[in-house]
Amino acid sequence: MDVQWLGGAREIGRSAILVDDTLLLDFGMDSGNPPTFPVGDVDPDAVVVSHGHLDHVGSVPALLSAVDPLDVHERSALVSPSEIEDF
């Protein structure tokens, strides 16, 4: 199993862990000024979000064209349209 920390290691924010180049756990952002995003070019088959804080989910909208289908909890889907518009 190949595990790569794309962000979030030894820092708060930008949580992003890529497993075997196919599974992405979180894809967050650091909301500082200026905001920073995970490093690396990713094309995952699936994304698992641990919870809805921006440091874990803030960059997920950038993956919407790459991850299909996108499965989310129905309550998360209620918030998602506004987050996508902000991105």
Backbone as JSON, one array per atom type, in Angstrom:
{
  "sequence": "MDVQWLGGAREIGRSAILVDDTLLLDFGMDSGNPPTFPVGDVDPDAVVVSHGHLDHVGSVPALLSAVDPLDVHERSALVSPSEIEDF",
  "N": [[0.85, -1.17, 0.0], [0.63, 2.11, -0.96], [1.05, 5.18, 0.5], [0.51, 8.6, 0.44], [1.1, 11.75, 1.79], [-0.41, 14.58, 0.95], [-0.92, 16.97, 1.99], [-1.42, 18.53, 5.17], [0.23, 17.09, 6.88], [2.01, 17.41, 9.79], [0.93, 19.94, 10.2], [-1.83, 22.26, 10.54], [-4.68, 22.02, 8.73], [-5.27, 21.74, 5.15], [-5.64, 18.98, 4.81], [-5.0, 15.99, 3.22], [-4.78, 12.86, 1.91], [-3.43, 10.45, -0.1], [-4.06, 7.26, -1.28], [-2.61, 4.54, -2.76], [-2.72, 5.84, -5.25], [-5.4, 5.96, -6.01], [-7.42, 6.3, -4.11], [-8.56, 8.97, -2.3], [-8.3, 10.48, 0.75], [-9.93, 12.93, 2.22], [-9.63, 16.37, 1.11], [-8.59, 19.05, 1.72], [-8.3, 22.56, 2.67], [-6.13, 25.21, 3.75], [-7.3, 27.85, 5.43], [-6.0, 30.27, 5.69], [-4.46, 33.53, 5.1], [-2.77, 34.2, 2.3], [-5.14, 31.66, 1.18], [-4.15, 28.19, 1.24], [-3.57, 25.18, -0.61], [-3.75, 21.56, -0.98], [-0.8, 19.83, -2.11], [0.37, 18.47, -5.23], [-0.71, 16.59, -8.09], [-3.71, 15.17, -8.55], [-5.78, 12.4, -9.45], [-8.08, 10.82, -8.49], [-9.93, 7.72, -8.07], [-11.88, 7.62, -6.19], [-13.15, 9.58, -3.47], [-12.97, 10.06, -0.04], [-14.44, 11.75, 2.54], [-13.68, 12.81, 5.71], [-14.97, 14.56, 7.53], [-16.92, 17.64, 7.59], [-15.37, 20.04, 7.85], [-13.56, 22.9, 6.6], [-10.78, 22.5, 6.42], [-10.63, 19.88, 5.74], [-12.34, 19.43, 3.61], [-12.35, 21.59, 1.9], [-11.09, 21.85, -0.67], [-12.31, 19.99, -2.27], [-14.32, 20.67, -4.25], [-12.75, 21.23, -6.51], [-12.25, 18.78, -7.55], [-14.52, 17.82, -8.73], [-15.0, 17.35, -11.48], [-13.35, 15.22, -11.92], [-14.05, 13.06, -10.33], [-16.45, 10.72, -10.52], [-19.16, 8.68, -9.96], [-20.19, 11.2, -7.57], [-20.61, 10.6, -4.32], [-22.43, 11.58, -1.58], [-23.43, 12.25, 1.78], [-26.86, 12.94, 2.45], [-27.35, 15.27, 3.97], [-24.93, 16.61, 3.75], [-25.01, 17.18, 1.05], [-26.84, 19.23, 0.97], [-25.41, 21.45, 1.77], [-23.35, 21.55, -0.04], [-23.84, 22.82, -2.7], [-23.53, 25.63, -2.18], [-20.87, 25.75, -1.34], [-19.55, 24.92, -3.65], [-20.17, 27.01, -5.42], [-18.74, 29.07, -4.17], [-16.16, 28.26, -4.65]],
  "CA": [[0.0, 0.0, 0.0], [1.38, 3.36, -1.07], [0.32, 6.28, 1.14], [1.18, 9.88, 0.24], [0.48, 12.89, 2.45], [-0.36, 15.72, 0.04], [-1.1, 18.14, 2.84], [-1.89, 18.21, 6.5], [1.24, 16.45, 7.73], [2.71, 18.35, 10.67], [0.33, 21.27, 10.08], [-3.28, 22.27, 10.67], [-5.25, 22.42, 7.45], [-4.85, 21.09, 3.91], [-5.62, 17.54, 4.97], [-5.17, 15.24, 1.97], [-3.98, 11.63, 1.93], [-3.68, 9.65, -1.3], [-3.74, 5.85, -1.07], [-2.46, 3.77, -4.0], [-3.08, 6.7, -6.39], [-6.79, 5.8, -6.41], [-8.34, 6.7, -3.05], [-8.15, 10.2, -1.64], [-8.96, 10.74, 2.03], [-9.99, 14.38, 2.43], [-8.93, 17.25, 0.18], [-8.93, 20.29, 2.39], [-7.52, 23.77, 2.42], [-5.79, 26.04, 4.89], [-8.05, 29.07, 5.13], [-5.23, 31.45, 6.06], [-4.41, 34.58, 4.09], [-3.73, 33.64, 1.34], [-5.44, 30.24, 1.41], [-3.25, 27.24, 0.57], [-4.24, 23.97, -1.0], [-2.85, 20.41, -1.0], [0.14, 19.78, -3.23], [0.28, 17.25, -6.03], [-1.74, 16.48, -9.11], [-4.41, 13.93, -8.22], [-6.88, 11.95, -10.29], [-8.53, 9.64, -7.75], [-11.16, 7.02, -8.44], [-12.85, 7.87, -5.14], [-12.77, 10.5, -2.4], [-13.67, 9.87, 1.23], [-14.28, 12.94, 3.38], [-13.88, 12.41, 7.1], [-15.99, 15.44, 8.08], [-17.16, 18.79, 6.75], [-14.58, 21.25, 8.08], [-12.84, 23.33, 5.4], [-9.44, 21.94, 6.35], [-10.74, 18.51, 5.24], [-13.21, 19.35, 2.44], [-12.33, 22.85, 1.18], [-10.64, 21.75, -2.06], [-13.05, 18.94, -2.97], [-14.97, 21.11, -5.48], [-11.81, 21.17, -7.64], [-12.21, 17.4, -8.05], [-15.83, 17.38, -9.19], [-14.96, 16.82, -12.84], [-12.52, 14.02, -11.95], [-14.64, 11.97, -9.55], [-17.83, 10.49, -10.93], [-20.11, 9.59, -9.33], [-19.85, 11.79, -6.29], [-21.58, 10.16, -3.33], [-22.36, 12.34, -0.35], [-24.56, 12.13, 2.7], [-27.88, 13.89, 2.03], [-27.19, 16.55, 4.68], [-23.78, 17.28, 3.14], [-25.43, 17.66, -0.26], [-27.55, 20.49, 1.14], [-24.41, 22.51, 1.91], [-22.41, 21.49, -1.16], [-23.98, 23.81, -3.77], [-22.95, 26.93, -1.82], [-19.41, 25.62, -1.33], [-19.09, 24.84, -5.03], [-20.26, 28.36, -5.95], [-17.65, 29.85, -3.59], [-14.9, 27.82, -5.21]],
  "C": [[0.89, 1.23, 0.0], [0.54, 4.5, -0.51], [1.14, 7.55, 0.98], [0.4, 10.97, 0.97], [0.67, 14.09, 1.53], [-0.52, 17.04, 0.78], [-1.55, 17.67, 4.2], [-0.88, 17.53, 7.4], [2.0, 17.53, 8.49], [2.2, 19.79, 10.53], [-1.17, 21.14, 10.34], [-3.82, 22.8, 9.35], [-4.65, 21.63, 6.31], [-4.82, 19.58, 4.01], [-5.89, 16.86, 3.63], [-4.22, 14.05, 1.98], [-4.39, 10.79, 0.73], [-3.19, 8.23, -1.07], [-3.74, 5.14, -2.41], [-2.9, 4.54, -5.24], [-4.54, 6.61, -6.81], [-7.79, 6.29, -5.38], [-7.78, 7.92, -2.35], [-8.98, 10.37, -0.38], [-8.82, 12.22, 2.32], [-9.25, 15.13, 1.31], [-9.26, 18.67, 0.64], [-8.08, 21.46, 1.98], [-7.19, 24.43, 3.75], [-6.41, 27.4, 4.59], [-7.32, 30.34, 5.56], [-5.25, 32.5, 4.95], [-3.02, 34.66, 3.52], [-4.0, 32.17, 1.66], [-4.43, 29.36, 0.68], [-3.98, 25.92, 0.39], [-3.26, 22.8, -0.98], [-1.95, 20.45, -2.23], [-0.07, 18.48, -4.0], [-0.88, 17.31, -7.01], [-2.44, 15.14, -8.91], [-5.55, 13.67, -9.2], [-7.44, 10.68, -9.66], [-9.76, 9.0, -8.35], [-12.27, 7.3, -7.43], [-12.26, 8.83, -4.12], [-13.62, 10.18, -1.18], [-13.38, 11.1, 2.08], [-14.61, 12.55, 4.81], [-14.93, 13.26, 7.8], [-15.96, 16.77, 7.32], [-16.39, 20.06, 7.04], [-13.76, 21.59, 6.85], [-11.44, 22.74, 5.29], [-9.44, 20.49, 5.87], [-11.52, 18.43, 3.93], [-13.09, 20.57, 1.52], [-11.92, 22.8, -0.28], [-11.36, 20.69, -2.87], [-13.75, 19.45, -4.23], [-14.05, 21.09, -6.71], [-11.77, 19.78, -8.26], [-13.51, 16.96, -8.71], [-15.83, 16.83, -10.6], [-14.2, 15.51, -12.92], [-13.17, 12.82, -11.28], [-16.11, 11.83, -9.92], [-18.16, 9.03, -10.68], [-19.57, 10.14, -8.02], [-20.94, 11.41, -5.31], [-21.37, 10.96, -2.05], [-23.58, 12.03, 0.5], [-25.57, 13.22, 2.33], [-27.76, 15.24, 2.72], [-25.99, 17.32, 4.13], [-24.17, 17.86, 1.79], [-26.19, 18.97, -0.15], [-26.6, 21.67, 1.22], [-23.54, 22.63, 0.66], [-22.62, 22.55, -2.24], [-23.37, 25.19, -3.42], [-21.43, 26.86, -1.76], [-18.86, 25.58, -2.74], [-19.12, 26.23, -5.67], [-19.11, 29.22, -5.44], [-16.32, 29.49, -4.2], [-14.71, 28.44, -6.56]]
}
